């Protein structure tokens, strides 16, 4: 972890002018399967390293042929480690070939300004997803983006617009869609194996712990101002950002303004499955929501801990969300029930799980590897299993639940206009004021 960005990289890019947030259209630089898809990784912390390494390994397949050529993080220590990690992995996996050199950046705009980069991963904190994603779409880069896809509803709308206007591929990192158990559960529900669907229950784990509010000296190799980006300026505290040693769970995950807490952290996974099974995952959503949550004093940490919420779709199907140590989704119908989680699926009666889906029934998109699916779609230009609209709608359900937590009253929601009809107080929470120059 003590690697530093190379002198050559620093000299080449350190004094470069920062590029604007939009660029003219450009076709991908790879012209045939013989040419590599060139990938840049924006954010190489806890989740970013996993995304980076997963795409590196998938990209070695001859039919995918993708290579990571650049990494970016405002924490110079993390950028340098990622650079060295990629170079070593390629040296180990491609012995005897030419050494692959990876460039390291602190500012994502410099990475996006490179015309030879075809695709990017966006594994930054939640509040950066929209800014990184809109800029990447305008730069004509295909995108693998971590969930939740954005921090707010308005950001999600703008990301959808940017992706479609610029014709890029976007895969939301809701990898449960590429898990056979979740796909089986959704197909069984969609094809009526539980009878008439009555209720869906989403269980999410709670946040816990506290963080010291004492400010600390900012490390010399960490651009904290750039890291904060569009959010309000806050004093640096390691516990409120991310650990300097290792890649443990970062503190920003429990600070409002940076995230919404477990309702979007795990909720974007489980509510995605709920909406997929209900059939409202692309262009619809709940019509009402109410929630109550605990927001205890925990030093720097101020996101909700335990919560409960009740919502309803226009067809009368009820959605219950609540805190539970075991994250998962339960479907209750007139003729049976089904529970699915990571690593397990159960049903009552158990015979439901032996049901086969007929050729004339609803059959879902099949992906058994979320990263491979992304790279396949980068090459084929086909839609990935979790495109931008799906990522946005799944996250929207979580965001309106968070708004209901804050207001502690029942809210009416219009999934067509994506507003709370006539409710100025609730609509004011659909976005936030960005710090200059980071307006979308």
N, C-alpha and C positions, 0 to 999 in steps of 0.2 A: 504493500500500500504506500510505499515511500517513493514510487516512481514519480517523476515530474514530466510535464509536457516537454517534448524534445526541443532543443534550441532551434533546429531547422523549422519545426512547426511554428514556434513562437515568432521567429523572424519573418516567416512567410505570411502569417495571418494576423500577427499581433497588431500591426499598424494599418490593416485593411479597413477601408471605409465600410461602415455598417450598411448593409443593403436595405432597400425599402421593403415594406411588407407585401408587395405584389410584384409579379413579373409577367412578361408576355408569355403567351402560350408556347408549349414545347412538346414535341412527341418524345416518348421514352427513347433512351439512347440505345437500348438493345434492339437489334434488328431481327435476330433469329435465335432459336434455342442454343446455338453455339456461342452466343455472347451472354455474359453474365449480367443478371439484374444487380445493379449496384445500390447498396443500402447504407443509409446513415441513421445512427441511433441517437435520438434526442432524449436525454435523461437516462443515465446509466447507474442509478442507485439500486435500491432493493428489488423493485420489480423490473427495472430497466435491464439489469444484468441478466435476469432470467429470459426476458424477451430477446435480448441480443444473442445469448448463447443458443436459444431454441432456433432462431432463424439461421444462425451460423450452421448448426448441424443439419437442418433441413436443406439448406442451400447447397450442400455438398452433393446431393442427389443429381445425377446427370440430367434428368428431365427438368429440374428446377434451376440449377446452375445460378445460384445467387451468392454474392460476396459482400461482406460488410467492409466498407472503405473509409468510414468516418464515424466518430463518436463525439458527443457533445454533452457538457454538463457545466454549470456555473461553479461547481466545486472542482477545482483543478486536480485535487487528489483523486477524485472518482473518475474524472476524464482520463487521467494518466493511467490509472489502474485498468480501465476498460480497454484502452489502446494496447497496453502490454498484454492483456489477457487474450484479446482477439488475435494479435500477432503470434502469440505462443500456440494457441489452439490451431491456427492454420499451419504453423510449422510442424506440429505434431501430427496433424491429420493429412497433410500434403507433403510428406517427406520427399526430398529430392527435387522439388519444384522451386520456382523463383520465390524469394521471400516476399511476403505480402505486407506492405506498410500501410498503417491506418493513421489517418490524420485526426487530431484531437482539437476540439473547439470549446470555447466557453459560451459563445453567443450563437444560438440556433440560427440566426439570420445569415450568418456566414456559411453555415452548412447548407442551408436552403439555396443560397446563391450559386452553388455549384451546379452547372448544367449537366454534369456527368452522373449525378445521383438520380436514380429512378424512383426510389421508394424510401420511406422513413418509418421508424418506430417512434411513437410518442409515449413515453413512460415517465412523464413529469408529474408534479403534484396536480391535483384536480383543477385548481384555479388557473392552471396554464394550458389545459387541454384545448380550449377553444382558440386561444391566440396562436398556439403552435399549429393546430389543425387547419384553421382558416389560411394561415400563411403558407402552410405546406400545400394545400389544395391550389392556391393561387400560383404557386411555383410549379404546378403540374407534377407533384410527387404523389405516388400512391402511399397509402397510410395504414399502418397497424397502430391502433390507439387503445391505450388502457381504458378500462371502465373506472368510474362512471365517465361517460363520453364528454360531459361538460359539467360545470358547477351550477349553471342556471338554465331555465327554459329558453330564455332569449338567446343565450349562447348556442344552445342546441339547434335552434332554428337557423341561425346564421351559418353554422357548420354544415347543416344539410344543404343550404343554398350554395355554399362555396364548393362543396364536393360535386354537386350535380352540375353547376355552371361550368366547372372546369374538367368534367369527365374523368375524374380520378377514381380509383378503387379505394374503398375504406372498409377495413375489417375492425369491428369493435371487439375488444379482448374479453368477450363474454364466452369463455371457452367451454362452458357447460353445454352449449349448443353442439359441440363436437364430441359429446359424451353419449355413448349408446344408451345408457340408462335413462338419461333425461329425454332423449329422443323417443325411446320406447314409451315412457310415461306420457309424453305429450300426444303421441299418435293414438294411444289407447283412449285418452280423454277426448281428443278431437273426433274420434270415430265411435263415440257413444258407448264404450265398454263399461262405463260407470252409470249408464242411464243418463237421465237429465242432470247436467251439472248444476249444483246448488251453491256450493261454497268452495273457495280456495283459501287455504291458510298458509301464510309465509312466516317462517321462523328465522330470526336473525340473532346472532350472538351479541352480547352487550360489550360496550367499552368499559374500561376500568382504569384505576391508577390516577396519579396526579404528577404534575411537573413543577419544578421550582421556577418562580417568577423572576429570579435574579438575572439581570442582564450580564453578558460576558463579552470579553474581547473577541472580535471577529477574526477568524483565521485569515492570514495574508493571501492564501490561495483560494479563497471563497468569495465570489462576487454576490454578496447578500442582497444588494439592491436589485441586481438583475434577477436573482432568485425570487424576490418578492413580486417583481413584475407589476401586474395591474392592481394588486391588492394594496391596502393601506400600509404605510411604513410602520414597522415594529422594531423594537430593539432586538439585537441578535441574542438568542439563547439556544445553546446546543440542544437542550431537551425539547425546544419548540420547533426545531428544524429537522435535523437528522443526526445520528451519531457520527462522530469523526473517526472512530475506530469500529470497523466491522459494518455490517449491513442489516442491523436489527431494525425492528419496526420503528419508523420515524415518528417524532412527536407531532409533526404537522397534521397527521391523520386524526388528531383529536382537538384541532383548533378551528373554530368557525371562522369563516373568511378564507380559509384554505380548503375546507371540505365541509360536508354536512354530517359526518360521522357514519356509523354503521348502516343507517338507512340508505345511504348511497354506496358505501363501501361493500357490504355484503348484499344490500337490498337490490342493487343493480344486477346482481347475479340471479337471485331467487325470484324477484319480481319479473325478470326477463322470462323465466320459465313459466310463471303464472300467466303472463300475457300471451306467450306463445301458445299455451294450451287453450286459453280462452279465444284466441284468434284475433286479438286486438293489438298486435305487436308492431304494426306498420303505420296505421293511420287512424287509430282510435285510442280509447283509454277510459278510465273511470269517469263517472258523471258527478260523483260526490265523495267526500272524504272528511273524516274527523279523526283527531288523534290527541293523545296526551303523552307527555314524556317527562322524564326527570332530567334536570340540568343542574346537578350539584356543583358547588364550588370545589374546583380541583386544581387550583393554581393556574398554570398556563392552559390547561385542558378545559374546554368549555362546551364540547359537543354533548349531545344527549347520551345517557346511559340506557336504562330500561325504558321501554315505551310500549304502547298498544295503539292500534288504529283500526278503524272500520271504514270500508268504502264499498261502492257498488257500481257495476257497469249498467248501461242502459237496458240490458236484457234482464236485469234483476239479480244476476249472479253476484254474490257477496264476496268481498275480499277482506280477510282478517290478517293483520300483521301484528307480530308481537315478539318480545324478547324471549329467546330460548338458547341454552348452551349449544344445542344441536341445530345447525342451520339446515333447512330443508323446506320442501313444499308438500302440502297435503291437499288432495283433491277429494271432495265429497259429492257423490251423486245420488240419484234416487235408487240405484241398484248396487252400489259398492263404494269403496274408498281406495285411494292409492297414496302412498307416501314415497317420495324420492329425495335423496340426498347424495352428496358425493360419496361414492363407494357403496351405495345400497339402494334397493327398491323393494317395497312391500305392498301388498294389496289384500283386500278382503272383499269377496272371497279370493283365496290365493290363485284360483284357476284363471283369474283375470290376466295374470302375467303369462299364461300359456296361450293366450289368444293371438292369432295371426291376423295381420292386416291384409285385406284382399286387394287385388290389382285395381279394382274399381273404387276403392276407398281413398281417403286422404293420406297421401304418403309424403313425408317431409323430406326436405333437402338433407342429403346424407354427407356428413363430413366426420371423419374419425381422427382428424388431426387439425387443430385450429390454425397453426402456423403454416402447415403445408397447404391448407385450403387457401390461405392468403396468397402464398407465392404462386400457386396454380392460377389464381384469378388475375394476378399481376400479368402473367403470361397470356392467358386466354382472353382477358378483358371481360370475363363473365362476373356476375354478381357473387360476392362471398356469402357465407352462411349468416353472417351478422352484419349487414350493411348499415349505413349511417342512419337511415330512418328508424331501423329497429333499435339501434343503440340509443337514439334520442328518445323514442317513445318509452322504452324500459326505464330510462333515467328520469323521464318526466313524471312517471308514477311515483318514484322515490322523492323527487323534489317537491311535488305538491303535498306529499305526506309530511315532509319536513316543515313546510309552510303551515300546515294544519297543527303540527306540534307547537309551533311558536305562537299561533293565534288562539289555540285551544277552543275552537268552535267548529261546527260543521261548515264546510265550504262546498259550494256548487262549482263544478268544473265543466267547461265546454271543450271537449277534445278536438273539435274542428278548428275553432279560433285559438285554442290553447290559452284561454284566459278564464278568470273567475268573473262571470257576468255581473256587472254592476258593483263589484266589490273592490273599491279603490285601495283599501288597506292591503288586501291580499295580492292584488295585481302589482303593487309597489315592490313586492318581494320576488318578482319574476326575473329580476336582474339586479346588478349592482353597479355603482359608479366606479369606472376604471381610472387608475392613475395614469396620467400622461407619461409617455407617448403610446400607451398600450391599448388605446381604443380599438375596437374591432371595426 
